[in-house]
Amino acid sequence: MPFWYVDYYYVVLVIPAVLLGLWAQYRVTSTFNRYNRIASQRGYTAAQVARSILDENGLYQVQIERVSGNLTDHFDPRSNVVRLSDSVYGNSSLGAIGVAAHEVGHAVQYAQNYAPIKLRNAFVPIANIGSTISIPLILLGLFLYEPLVMVGIVLYGAVAVFQLLTLPVEFNASRRAIATLESHQILYDDEITGAKKVLSAAALTYVAALITSLAQLLRLFLLYGRRRDD
């Protein structure tokens, strides 16, 4: 039976994980769209909130830029820039403010040498190698040199490890965001719930990505084991 044969393992492991990922992506988009239509009572834009939080933490050197797209927001540690998407930057909605505060949370993590983000970053080169050559190595091993299959599987596992290391970083950034929005009274108490729901939905996408990688990794191990038994 071929190694890549789509069988029971794929049906019970990979397909449910992929469906979870699709549902998580739908949920974050729908939740953001819902709370992106509710303006905050204080009227601060997401960019103004981001600048205020950065300054409160002494991060005057961190710049804020607008980037195209929807939910393409991120913090770039190489250029020390918080980039906010078109749907967030000038928006005063609960969703936009929650997203902006989350990205600023990453900037604060770097400034404070938050250990999990340093560990995750140290693993980036390995994860990049794994995501690039793991599958080619597995395919090459099938036809030329079987031990390469296991090397490819291990490298694929590095991607799952990176996603696992990402979880505490993202969860912590969201906790920082909510705590800051509350302590600085940027949002009223009844508005915090909306920001929390947006960030919780976003966090689920990282969980779903990890589950998908683990399901695929387990499938590869099982198929490889079955191939050796045959």
DOTORVEX-459491 format. One record per residue (C-alpha): residue number from 1; residue in one letter; x, y, z. Coordinates in steps of 0.2 Angstrom, whole numbers. Layout:
BEGIN
<miti NUM, "A", <X, Y, Z>>
...
//
This chain:
BEGIN
<miti 1, "M", <0, 0, 0>>
<miti 2, "P", <8, 17, -5>>
<miti 3, "F", <14, 28, 9>>
<miti 4, "W", <3, 43, 4>>
<miti 5, "Y", <-13, 33, 2>>
<miti 6, "V", <-27, 43, 10>>
<miti 7, "D", <-34, 31, 22>>
<miti 8, "Y", <-43, 30, 39>>
<miti 9, "Y", <-29, 40, 48>>
<miti 10, "Y", <-33, 55, 36>>
<miti 11, "V", <-52, 54, 39>>
<miti 12, "V", <-51, 53, 58>>
<miti 13, "L", <-36, 64, 61>>
<miti 14, "V", <-33, 77, 47>>
<miti 15, "I", <-50, 81, 41>>
<miti 16, "P", <-58, 85, 58>>
<miti 17, "A", <-43, 96, 62>>
<miti 18, "V", <-44, 105, 45>>
<miti 19, "L", <-63, 108, 48>>
<miti 20, "L", <-59, 115, 65>>
<miti 21, "G", <-47, 127, 57>>
<miti 22, "L", <-60, 133, 45>>
<miti 23, "W", <-72, 135, 59>>
<miti 24, "A", <-59, 145, 69>>
<miti 25, "Q", <-56, 156, 54>>
<miti 26, "Y", <-74, 159, 51>>
<miti 27, "R", <-77, 163, 70>>
<miti 28, "V", <-63, 176, 71>>
<miti 29, "T", <-69, 185, 55>>
<miti 30, "S", <-87, 185, 60>>
<miti 31, "T", <-83, 190, 78>>
<miti 32, "F", <-72, 204, 72>>
<miti 33, "N", <-85, 210, 60>>
<miti 34, "R", <-98, 210, 73>>
<miti 35, "Y", <-88, 221, 86>>
<miti 36, "N", <-80, 231, 72>>
<miti 37, "R", <-98, 239, 70>>
<miti 38, "I", <-99, 244, 88>>
<miti 39, "A", <-90, 261, 91>>
<miti 40, "S", <-81, 264, 108>>
<miti 41, "Q", <-90, 277, 118>>
<miti 42, "R", <-74, 287, 121>>
<miti 43, "G", <-71, 288, 103>>
<miti 44, "Y", <-52, 284, 102>>
<miti 45, "T", <-46, 276, 86>>
<miti 46, "A", <-36, 260, 87>>
<miti 47, "A", <-20, 269, 81>>
<miti 48, "Q", <-22, 282, 95>>
<miti 49, "V", <-25, 268, 108>>
<miti 50, "A", <-9, 259, 101>>
<miti 51, "R", <1, 275, 103>>
<miti 52, "S", <-5, 279, 120>>
<miti 53, "I", <-1, 261, 127>>
<miti 54, "L", <16, 262, 119>>
<miti 55, "D", <20, 279, 127>>
<miti 56, "E", <14, 273, 144>>
<miti 57, "N", <27, 259, 143>>
<miti 58, "G", <41, 271, 137>>
<miti 59, "L", <41, 263, 120>>
<miti 60, "Y", <42, 280, 111>>
<miti 61, "Q", <54, 273, 97>>
<miti 62, "V", <41, 260, 91>>
<miti 63, "Q", <32, 267, 76>>
<miti 64, "I", <14, 264, 70>>
<miti 65, "E", <10, 261, 52>>
<miti 66, "R", <-5, 257, 42>>
<miti 67, "V", <-5, 242, 30>>
<miti 68, "S", <-17, 236, 18>>
<miti 69, "G", <-29, 221, 20>>
<miti 70, "N", <-41, 215, 33>>
<miti 71, "L", <-34, 208, 50>>
<miti 72, "T", <-16, 209, 43>>
<miti 73, "D", <-11, 217, 59>>
<miti 74, "H", <6, 213, 67>>
<miti 75, "F", <21, 219, 76>>
<miti 76, "D", <38, 218, 67>>
<miti 77, "P", <52, 217, 79>>
<miti 78, "R", <65, 219, 66>>
<miti 79, "S", <59, 237, 61>>
<miti 80, "N", <51, 241, 78>>
<miti 81, "V", <34, 244, 70>>
<miti 82, "V", <17, 240, 75>>
<miti 83, "R", <7, 238, 58>>
<miti 84, "L", <-12, 240, 59>>
<miti 85, "S", <-23, 235, 44>>
<miti 86, "D", <-35, 246, 35>>
<miti 87, "S", <-50, 239, 45>>
<miti 88, "V", <-41, 243, 61>>
<miti 89, "Y", <-30, 258, 60>>
<miti 90, "G", <-42, 273, 60>>
<miti 91, "N", <-57, 263, 67>>
<miti 92, "S", <-64, 267, 85>>
<miti 93, "S", <-73, 251, 86>>
<miti 94, "L", <-72, 238, 101>>
<miti 95, "G", <-65, 225, 89>>
<miti 96, "A", <-51, 237, 81>>
<miti 97, "I", <-46, 243, 98>>
<miti 98, "G", <-44, 225, 105>>
<miti 99, "V", <-34, 220, 90>>
<miti 100, "A", <-22, 235, 91>>
<miti 101, "A", <-20, 233, 110>>
<miti 102, "H", <-15, 215, 107>>
<miti 103, "E", <-2, 219, 94>>
<miti 104, "V", <5, 232, 106>>
<miti 105, "G", <6, 218, 119>>
<miti 106, "H", <19, 210, 108>>
<miti 107, "A", <29, 226, 107>>
<miti 108, "V", <29, 226, 126>>
<miti 109, "Q", <34, 208, 127>>
<miti 110, "Y", <50, 211, 117>>
<miti 111, "A", <54, 227, 127>>
<miti 112, "Q", <52, 217, 143>>
<miti 113, "N", <62, 202, 137>>
<miti 114, "Y", <47, 190, 139>>
<miti 115, "A", <55, 173, 140>>
<miti 116, "P", <42, 163, 130>>
<miti 117, "I", <44, 175, 115>>
<miti 118, "K", <63, 174, 116>>
<miti 119, "L", <61, 155, 115>>
<miti 120, "R", <49, 155, 101>>
<miti 121, "N", <60, 167, 91>>
<miti 122, "A", <75, 156, 94>>
<miti 123, "F", <65, 141, 86>>
<miti 124, "V", <60, 151, 70>>
<miti 125, "P", <75, 146, 59>>
<miti 126, "I", <72, 127, 63>>
<miti 127, "A", <53, 129, 60>>
<miti 128, "N", <56, 138, 44>>
<miti 129, "I", <68, 124, 38>>
<miti 130, "G", <55, 111, 43>>
<miti 131, "S", <41, 119, 34>>
<miti 132, "T", <51, 121, 18>>
<miti 133, "I", <60, 104, 16>>
<miti 134, "S", <50, 91, 27>>
<miti 135, "I", <38, 86, 14>>
<miti 136, "P", <51, 85, 0>>
<miti 137, "L", <62, 75, 11>>
<miti 138, "I", <48, 63, 15>>
<miti 139, "L", <44, 61, -4>>
<miti 140, "L", <63, 59, -8>>
<miti 141, "G", <64, 46, 5>>
<miti 142, "L", <50, 35, -2>>
<miti 143, "F", <59, 33, -19>>
<miti 144, "L", <78, 35, -15>>
<miti 145, "Y", <83, 32, 4>>
<miti 146, "E", <70, 27, 17>>
<miti 147, "P", <78, 35, 32>>
<miti 148, "L", <75, 52, 24>>
<miti 149, "V", <57, 49, 28>>
<miti 150, "M", <59, 49, 47>>
<miti 151, "V", <71, 65, 45>>
<miti 152, "G", <57, 74, 36>>
<miti 153, "I", <44, 68, 49>>
<miti 154, "V", <55, 75, 63>>
<miti 155, "L", <57, 92, 54>>
<miti 156, "Y", <38, 93, 51>>
<miti 157, "G", <37, 90, 70>>
<miti 158, "A", <47, 106, 72>>
<miti 159, "V", <33, 116, 64>>
<miti 160, "A", <21, 109, 77>>
<miti 161, "V", <33, 113, 91>>
<miti 162, "F", <34, 131, 85>>
<miti 163, "Q", <15, 133, 85>>
<miti 164, "L", <15, 126, 102>>
<miti 165, "L", <27, 139, 108>>
<miti 166, "T", <17, 152, 100>>
<miti 167, "L", <2, 149, 111>>
<miti 168, "P", <8, 156, 127>>
<miti 169, "V", <15, 171, 117>>
<miti 170, "E", <-2, 175, 110>>
<miti 171, "F", <-12, 172, 125>>
<miti 172, "N", <-1, 183, 135>>
<miti 173, "A", <-2, 197, 123>>
<miti 174, "S", <-21, 196, 124>>
<miti 175, "R", <-21, 196, 143>>
<miti 176, "R", <-10, 211, 142>>
<miti 177, "A", <-21, 220, 130>>
<miti 178, "I", <-37, 217, 141>>
<miti 179, "A", <-28, 222, 157>>
<miti 180, "T", <-22, 238, 149>>
<miti 181, "L", <-39, 243, 141>>
<miti 182, "E", <-47, 241, 159>>
<miti 183, "S", <-33, 249, 169>>
<miti 184, "H", <-31, 264, 157>>
<miti 185, "Q", <-50, 265, 156>>
<miti 186, "I", <-49, 266, 137>>
<miti 187, "L", <-65, 255, 136>>
<miti 188, "Y", <-79, 255, 148>>
<miti 189, "D", <-83, 240, 158>>
<miti 190, "D", <-97, 234, 147>>
<miti 191, "E", <-86, 237, 132>>
<miti 192, "I", <-72, 225, 138>>
<miti 193, "T", <-83, 210, 134>>
<miti 194, "G", <-83, 214, 115>>
<miti 195, "A", <-64, 216, 115>>
<miti 196, "K", <-62, 200, 124>>
<miti 197, "K", <-73, 190, 112>>
<miti 198, "V", <-63, 196, 97>>
<miti 199, "L", <-46, 191, 105>>
<miti 200, "S", <-53, 174, 111>>
<miti 201, "A", <-59, 170, 94>>
<miti 202, "A", <-42, 175, 87>>
<miti 203, "A", <-33, 164, 99>>
<miti 204, "L", <-43, 149, 94>>
<miti 205, "T", <-35, 150, 76>>
<miti 206, "Y", <-18, 147, 84>>
<miti 207, "V", <-25, 132, 94>>
<miti 208, "A", <-33, 125, 78>>
<miti 209, "A", <-17, 127, 68>>
<miti 210, "L", <-7, 117, 82>>
<miti 211, "I", <-21, 103, 82>>
<miti 212, "T", <-20, 102, 63>>
<miti 213, "S", <-1, 100, 63>>
<miti 214, "L", <-1, 87, 77>>
<miti 215, "A", <-15, 77, 68>>
<miti 216, "Q", <-4, 77, 52>>
<miti 217, "L", <11, 73, 62>>
<miti 218, "L", <3, 58, 70>>
<miti 219, "R", <-4, 53, 53>>
<miti 220, "L", <14, 53, 46>>
<miti 221, "F", <21, 43, 60>>
<miti 222, "L", <7, 30, 58>>
<miti 223, "L", <8, 28, 40>>
<miti 224, "Y", <27, 27, 41>>
<miti 225, "G", <25, 13, 54>>
<miti 226, "R", <13, 4, 43>>
<miti 227, "R", <24, 5, 28>>
<miti 228, "R", <39, -3, 38>>
<miti 229, "D", <27, -17, 44>>
<miti 230, "D", <22, -21, 27>>
//
